[in-house]
Amino acid sequence: MTEVLDRTAVVPSVAGPASLEARRVSAWFGQRKVLDRVSLEMAPGQVTALIGPSGCGKSTFLRILNRMHELVPAARLAGAVHLDGVDIYDPERRLTDARHQIGMVFQKPNPFPAMSIADNVLAGLKITGRTIAKSDREALIEDSLTRAGLWTEVRDRLKAPGATLSGGQQQRLCIARSLAVRPRVLLMDEPCSALDPTSTRVVEETISEISRDVTIVIVTHNMQQAARVSDQCAFFLAEHGTPGVIVEQGPTDAMFGEPQDRRTADYVNGRFG
């Protein structure tokens, strides 16, 4: 008789925020070097903002943090990224493990338009190769949408297509989809750049709430937003065609109030970039 294995597994409760550390990370697209020996510690349970002008490597660095960089043709990197002290690029570690523990929210909301709101939340499980018992799905949907600040707005229309939501709601749906797999780190690439001020405020409130149990790394060009939502900042810069580097990093209050490098002061005060 053939043994039938039960592959259904309940998604566990939140494990807590993880520490994330980049160690001397360099990156290339073909022969062009875009990052040079970038090291950065992203503390657990805090929001780290990556700031700097366009083209300095912030988004590339963010994608390196959950192994998306390696999917780009001709892309390569050197260095290491440690999640709670373990290198996610270790050959013995599976790509799906990194994607499960380190989620990603993109600049433009990208819900699956043909899927219902509820199915969009659960889609994150399929993307990371995870399953959940049917009896636990409703609770997971409610919990994820609540943590993303969307539950009260959509609880009566969970079967409606995700595309029927406003832009700000769609972005929070994408956050809920990421949270459903219980990541320990959430990467956010300019998550409010396409949103109106009201939606931006709600997403920022969501970031503040979820940072209690998820480490967040956010790329933003909005200096006011960086000052509002982050605990730590890292200022990236690529000058005169050189690869991007971190000019200065530290507590957000110090970076904006008493920066140590003149270039940091010029950037956060809007004198360039």
C-alpha atoms as one frame of an Amber mdcrd trajectory, in Angstrom:
protein
   0.000   0.000   0.000   1.312   3.450  -0.899   1.723   5.693   2.108  -0.081
   9.024   1.806   1.749  11.869   3.474  -0.179  14.753   5.008   1.529  17.834
   3.584  -0.844  20.271   5.291   0.892  22.302   7.964  -0.553  25.074  10.082
   1.449  28.282   9.704   3.022  28.848  13.132   2.530  31.917  15.242   4.871
  34.887  14.879   8.399  33.861  15.896   9.493  37.413  16.618  11.688  39.907
  14.773  15.097  38.799  13.546  18.387  40.616  13.312  19.676  41.182   9.791
  23.248  42.072   8.952  24.964  42.773   5.648  28.690  42.161   5.695  30.879
  43.826   3.048  28.294  43.383   0.311  29.332  44.332  -3.222  27.099  43.930
  -6.277  27.444  44.011 -10.045  25.188  44.069 -13.097  27.428  42.618 -15.745
  30.691  44.544 -15.527  29.136  47.530 -13.767  29.698  47.595 -10.034  26.761
  49.188  -8.222  27.599  48.586  -4.542  30.984  48.534  -2.854  31.567  46.694
   0.422  28.372  47.794   2.167  28.009  46.688   5.793  24.893  47.410   7.819
  23.276  45.996  10.970  19.481  46.107  11.037  18.346  45.584  14.608  15.432
  43.274  15.463  12.108  44.980  16.081  13.264  48.290  14.620  12.664  50.196
  11.394  15.787  50.920   9.358  15.406  53.495   6.568  17.684  53.450   3.542
  17.965  56.968   2.148  19.944  58.562  -0.671  19.506  59.918  -4.212  18.351
  57.784  -7.113  20.960  55.451  -8.556  22.981  54.940  -5.382  22.079  51.262
  -4.947  19.424  51.361  -2.216  16.874  49.167  -4.024  19.586  46.803  -5.231
  20.775  46.433  -1.636  17.214  45.789  -0.476  16.758  43.018  -3.042  20.036
  41.436  -1.988  18.611  41.103   1.516  16.130  38.421   0.396  18.036  36.942
  -2.540  16.120  38.676  -5.327  19.314  40.130  -6.820  20.461  36.701  -7.967
  17.390  36.370 -10.196  18.574  39.222 -12.443  20.522  38.029 -15.523  24.253
  38.855 -15.296  23.867  39.980 -11.676  26.366  38.832  -9.086  27.467  39.776
  -5.598  30.111  39.286  -2.953  29.838  39.396   0.809  27.274  37.894   3.159
  23.806  38.563   4.581  23.178  37.090   8.017  19.721  36.438   9.449  20.154
  35.885  13.185  23.780  35.032  12.496  23.174  32.550   9.656  24.177  33.452
   6.087  21.103  33.289   3.828  23.424  32.756   0.842  24.932  29.600   2.313
  24.663  26.926  -0.427  22.955  24.599   2.036  20.122  27.055   2.665  17.114
  26.946   0.367  15.874  30.032  -1.432  12.346  29.437  -0.107  13.641  29.612
   3.466  14.959  33.114   2.863  11.745  34.224   1.138   9.637  32.834   3.980
  11.550  34.660   6.694  12.274  37.854   4.750   9.190  39.267   3.019   9.009
  42.035   0.418   6.551  44.847  -0.350   7.158  46.675  -3.624   6.800  50.283
  -4.705   3.655  49.694  -6.737   0.829  47.702  -5.129   0.669  44.332  -6.858
  -2.324  42.323  -5.632  -3.528  39.556  -7.914  -6.461  41.337  -9.615  -8.517
  38.242 -10.409  -8.225  36.892  -6.866 -10.522  37.831  -4.021  -9.229  39.862
  -1.109  -9.139  36.712   1.033  -7.332  34.670  -1.606  -4.790  37.459  -2.066
  -3.857  37.140   1.602  -3.426  33.375   1.302  -1.479  33.677  -1.963   1.646
  34.471   0.002   1.608  30.930   1.361   1.614  29.444  -2.132   4.437  31.721
  -3.260   6.643  30.471  -0.424   5.557  26.842  -0.786   3.604  26.662   2.467
   0.166  25.323   3.246  -2.382  25.737   6.006  -5.308  23.677   7.285  -8.684
  24.871   5.988  -9.932  25.292   9.543  -7.235  27.900  10.220  -7.577  29.988
   7.073 -10.256  32.396   8.282  -8.309  33.201  11.434  -5.118  33.779   9.440
  -6.900  36.062   6.963  -8.409  38.146   9.772  -5.150  38.339  11.711  -3.087
  39.344   8.672  -5.569  41.995   7.528  -5.841  43.329  11.079  -2.084  43.658
  11.429  -1.984  45.440   8.049  -4.657  47.888   9.221  -7.232  46.765   6.658
  -9.608  44.348   8.376 -12.333  46.801   9.417 -12.496  48.204   5.884 -12.845
  44.897   4.034 -14.265  42.324   6.453 -17.687  42.478   4.807 -16.360  41.988
   1.255 -13.600  39.419   1.501 -14.838  37.721  -1.684 -14.534  40.910  -3.748
 -11.589  41.101  -6.177  -8.451  42.707  -4.788  -8.484  45.080  -7.755 -11.643
  46.768  -6.408  -9.686  48.313  -3.536  -8.165  51.780  -3.608  -4.428  52.200
  -4.137  -3.714  52.597  -0.437  -5.876  49.615   0.429  -4.164  47.521  -2.224
  -0.780  48.332  -0.704  -2.016  47.283   2.725  -3.415  44.095   1.156   0.087
  43.386  -0.161   1.439  43.960   3.337  -1.169  41.513   4.690  -0.136  38.964
   2.061   3.466  39.261   3.214   2.527  39.037   6.884   0.462  35.889   6.349
   3.596  33.761   5.969   4.860  35.072   9.313   8.100  36.717   8.136  10.633
  37.854  10.681  11.852  40.686   8.438   9.827  42.811   6.015  11.540  44.767
   3.234   9.637  47.738   1.780  10.752  49.479  -1.417   9.216  52.971  -1.433
   5.825  51.579  -0.341   4.115  54.993  -0.261   5.528  56.659  -3.367   2.355
  56.035  -5.406  -0.093  56.842  -2.586  -2.011  59.949  -1.553  -1.202  61.625
   1.802  -4.079  59.949   3.657  -3.109  56.468   2.462   0.526  57.238   3.230
  -0.369  58.113   6.817  -2.275  54.850   7.262   0.600  52.776   5.835   3.035
  54.587   8.128   0.802  53.774  11.098   0.785  50.155   9.951   4.588  50.149
   9.814   4.726  51.453  13.371   2.347  48.739  14.577   3.939  45.733  12.880
   7.509  46.741  13.746   6.818  45.380  17.217   7.179  41.834  15.921   8.759
  42.233  12.467  12.086  43.882  11.643  11.486  46.420   8.870  13.887  47.824
   6.279  12.387  50.560   4.107  13.724  52.466   1.106  12.295  55.972   0.920
  13.066  59.231  -0.883  10.773  61.104   1.496  12.960  62.560   4.239   9.960
  63.468   6.384   8.771  59.892   6.164  12.190  58.525   7.090  12.238  60.815
  10.116   8.721  59.761  11.139   8.850  55.998  10.786  12.446  54.851  11.301
  14.627  54.153  14.310  17.844  53.855  12.290  18.997  55.360   8.979  21.671
  54.552   6.443  22.622  57.179   3.866  23.717  55.705   0.521  25.607  57.706
  -2.076  27.283  57.043  -5.429  29.518  59.928  -6.503  31.129  60.611  -9.877
  30.188  57.252 -11.363  31.560  55.230  -8.447  29.590  52.336  -6.864  27.156
  53.072  -4.062  28.468  53.112  -0.488  27.058  53.979   2.909  28.331  57.446
   3.822  26.804  57.482   7.289  24.529  55.353   9.434  23.070  55.609  12.912
  20.002  56.551  14.971  17.520  58.559  12.925  17.422  61.462  15.392  21.196
  61.838  15.156  21.260  61.451  11.371  18.760  64.274  10.940  19.724  66.400
  13.936  23.496  66.110  14.117  24.866  64.325  11.035  28.612  63.711  11.106
  29.221  64.018   7.369  28.569  67.224   5.435  27.075  65.233   2.552  24.516
  63.708   4.903  23.566  67.128   6.216  23.187  68.471   2.673  20.987  65.549
   1.636  18.620  65.413   4.607  18.178  69.182   4.379  17.270  69.031   0.686
  20.355  70.698  -0.730  20.834  67.920  -3.303  19.243  64.651  -4.464
